[in-house]
Amino acid sequence: MNQQKSISGKDLDEAITSDDVLGKEVIDSDGRFIGITEKVFIHPTLLDFVGISVDKGFLKKGLSIGKDFIEKIGSQAVFLNISVAYEIKGMKVFDKNGKKLGKVSGIALKGSGNDIDAITLSRLTKKWIIPSKMIDKIGYNVILNVKEEDILNLEEDK
């Protein structure tokens, strides 16, 4: 077997190349397809892998994902160790009693991470900002820990 060596003499057989990452599907921790890997980011002076850029498809805004959120790079896909917060946009929102309130039309994150600060709930022509403390669970839908009346009592988002 012919081993490839770098100039430094290090064994490169276990290394991953950009070809192993680019064009791969990106899958979140819930098994949802996020997009296709479009770019690999490398720190300019430390020369360390920093993250990837994900193409989410036609007319959808791309997404950058830092290396701390990547679980592993497989032969067919890049697997994340998180559920991407932006993926909740468009999900149905239910109150704690199971009443459908509307859909998520926007997301505000805390800083540059993946933690949700608030969501925008849209219902017909009305919108409300729902703080994360009112969110109980996020899965295929968003379940709040408050009743519909508590949301209707919030000031509408203009």
C-alpha positions as CSV (number, residue, x, y, z in Angstrom):
1,M,0.0,0.0,0.0
2,N,1.3,3.4,-1.0
3,Q,1.0,5.8,1.9
4,Q,0.7,9.5,1.1
5,K,3.1,11.7,3.2
6,S,3.1,15.4,3.8
7,I,6.3,17.5,3.6
8,S,6.5,17.2,7.4
9,G,6.4,13.4,7.1
10,K,3.0,13.0,8.8
11,D,0.8,10.2,7.6
12,L,-2.2,11.6,5.6
13,D,-4.1,8.4,5.1
14,E,-6.6,9.3,7.9
15,A,-7.0,12.9,6.8
16,I,-10.2,14.3,5.2
17,T,-10.0,16.4,2.1
18,S,-12.3,19.1,0.9
19,D,-13.7,16.6,-1.6
20,D,-14.9,14.5,1.3
21,V,-16.9,17.4,2.6
22,L,-18.1,19.5,-0.3
23,G,-21.4,18.5,-1.9
24,K,-22.4,16.2,1.0
25,E,-25.8,16.3,2.6
26,V,-26.0,18.0,6.0
27,I,-28.2,16.2,8.5
28,D,-29.2,17.6,11.9
29,S,-29.3,15.6,15.2
30,D,-33.0,14.8,14.6
31,G,-32.2,13.3,11.2
32,R,-33.6,16.2,9.2
33,F,-31.9,17.2,5.9
34,I,-30.6,20.8,6.2
35,G,-28.9,21.3,2.9
36,I,-25.7,20.6,0.9
37,T,-22.2,21.5,2.0
38,E,-21.0,24.4,-0.2
39,K,-17.8,25.7,1.4
40,V,-15.2,24.7,4.0
41,F,-13.9,27.4,6.3
42,I,-10.3,27.4,7.5
43,H,-8.7,29.9,9.9
44,P,-6.2,32.0,7.9
45,T,-3.4,32.0,10.4
46,L,-4.0,29.0,12.6
47,L,-4.9,26.8,9.6
48,D,-7.5,25.0,11.6
49,F,-10.9,23.8,10.3
50,V,-13.5,26.3,11.4
51,G,-16.8,25.1,9.9
52,I,-18.9,24.8,6.8
53,S,-21.3,26.7,4.7
54,V,-24.6,25.0,3.8
55,D,-26.6,25.7,0.6
56,K,-30.3,25.3,1.6
57,G,-31.6,25.3,-1.9
58,F,-33.1,27.7,-4.5
59,L,-34.4,31.0,-3.0
60,K,-33.4,30.0,0.6
61,K,-30.7,31.8,2.6
62,G,-27.6,29.8,3.2
63,L,-26.3,28.9,6.6
64,S,-22.8,28.7,8.2
65,I,-22.1,26.0,10.8
66,G,-19.1,26.1,13.2
67,K,-17.1,22.9,13.8
68,D,-18.4,22.6,17.4
69,F,-21.8,21.8,15.9
70,I,-20.5,19.0,13.6
71,E,-20.7,15.5,15.1
72,K,-18.9,13.7,12.2
73,I,-18.2,13.7,8.5
74,G,-19.4,10.4,7.0
75,S,-19.0,9.0,3.5
76,Q,-22.4,10.3,2.4
77,A,-23.2,13.1,4.8
78,V,-22.1,15.6,7.4
79,F,-23.9,14.9,10.7
80,L,-24.6,17.7,13.2
81,N,-24.8,17.3,16.9
82,I,-27.6,19.9,17.1
83,S,-31.1,20.6,15.7
84,V,-30.7,23.8,13.6
85,A,-32.8,26.6,15.2
86,Y,-33.6,28.1,11.8
87,E,-35.4,24.9,10.8
88,I,-38.3,25.7,13.0
89,K,-39.4,28.5,10.7
90,G,-42.8,27.5,9.2
91,M,-43.6,25.0,12.0
92,K,-47.0,25.0,13.6
93,V,-47.3,26.5,17.1
94,F,-49.6,25.0,19.7
95,D,-50.5,26.3,23.2
96,K,-50.1,24.0,26.3
97,N,-53.6,22.7,25.8
98,G,-53.0,21.7,22.2
99,K,-54.8,24.6,20.5
100,K,-53.1,25.6,17.2
101,L,-52.1,29.2,17.4
102,G,-50.4,29.8,14.1
103,K,-46.9,29.3,12.5
104,V,-43.4,30.4,13.3
105,S,-42.5,33.2,10.8
106,G,-39.3,34.4,12.4
107,I,-36.5,33.4,14.8
108,A,-34.2,35.5,17.0
109,L,-31.1,33.8,18.3
110,K,-29.0,34.6,21.3
111,G,-25.7,36.0,19.9
112,S,-24.1,34.1,17.1
113,G,-25.0,30.6,18.5
114,N,-27.9,28.3,18.0
115,D,-29.9,29.1,21.1
116,I,-33.3,30.6,20.5
117,D,-34.1,34.0,22.2
118,A,-37.6,34.4,20.8
119,I,-39.8,33.3,17.9
120,T,-42.3,35.3,15.9
121,L,-45.8,33.7,15.9
122,S,-47.9,34.6,12.9
123,R,-51.7,34.1,12.8
124,L,-53.5,35.5,9.8
125,T,-52.5,39.2,9.8
126,K,-51.3,39.3,13.4
127,K,-47.8,38.6,14.8
128,W,-46.5,38.2,18.4
129,I,-42.9,37.8,19.7
130,I,-42.8,34.8,21.9
131,P,-39.8,34.7,24.3
132,S,-38.0,31.4,24.7
133,K,-39.1,31.0,28.3
134,M,-42.7,30.4,26.9
135,I,-41.5,27.5,24.7
136,D,-41.9,24.1,26.2
137,K,-40.8,21.8,23.4
138,I,-39.6,21.9,19.8
139,G,-39.9,18.8,17.6
140,Y,-42.0,18.6,14.5
141,N,-44.1,21.4,16.0
142,V,-43.5,24.1,18.6
143,I,-45.4,23.5,21.9
144,L,-45.7,26.5,24.3
145,N,-46.0,26.2,28.1
146,V,-48.7,28.9,28.2
147,K,-52.3,29.1,27.1
148,E,-53.7,31.0,24.1
149,E,-55.0,33.8,26.3
150,D,-51.4,34.5,27.5
151,I,-50.2,35.0,23.9
152,L,-53.2,37.1,23.0
153,N,-52.4,39.4,26.0
154,L,-48.9,40.0,24.6
155,E,-48.4,43.2,22.6
156,E,-48.6,42.6,18.9
157,D,-45.5,42.9,16.9
158,K,-45.7,45.8,14.4
